[in-house]
Amino acid sequence: MCIRDSSISQQKAHEKKTNQTESQLKAFNQEMTSFRMKATLLIGLFMIICLSSFGTAYQGIVVAKLPFEPISLFRNITPVSYTHLRAHETPEHLVCRLLLEKKKKE
């Protein structure tokens, strides 16, 4: 009976220690999650500030040139930044189209 009581008390002590360890790990996990979230927000804020300041500082300034000539497939493709341009239009086509549309309205 004495052996059985001691094994039960050992089991209870082991369970108590396991529960304590689990609660400590949960608390540590919550702290780490909070720290990670704060660090991520801080890095995001830092990146936004840096990118916006670089954008304003170098707006309209060429900061790099390609050291090579693009292959012929890409050479003829020009990027279009105007939202009112259609896919096949060049700036000259746009002027003609806008003038024609203006003339139709009149």
C-alpha positions, 0 to 999 in steps of 0.5 A: 500500500505504501508503494502504491501511495508513493507511486501515485504521489510521484505521478501527481508530482510529475503531472504538476511539474508537466502542467507547470512547464506547459504553462511556462511554455505557453506564456513564453510562446505568447511573449515571443508572438507579441515580440515577433508582431511588434518587430514585424510592424516596426520593420514594415514601418521602417520600410515604408518610411525608407521607400517613400523618402527614396521615392521623393528624393530620386523622383524623375532622376535616372539612378541606373542604366542597363549595362546591356542592350535588351534582346530584340523581343524586349527592345520593341516593348515600351512600358506604358504608364497612362491608364487611358492608353489601350494596349496597342496605342502609342502616344501619337495614336492617343493624341489622334484618338482623343482629337477624334473623340473630341471632334465627335462630341462637338 
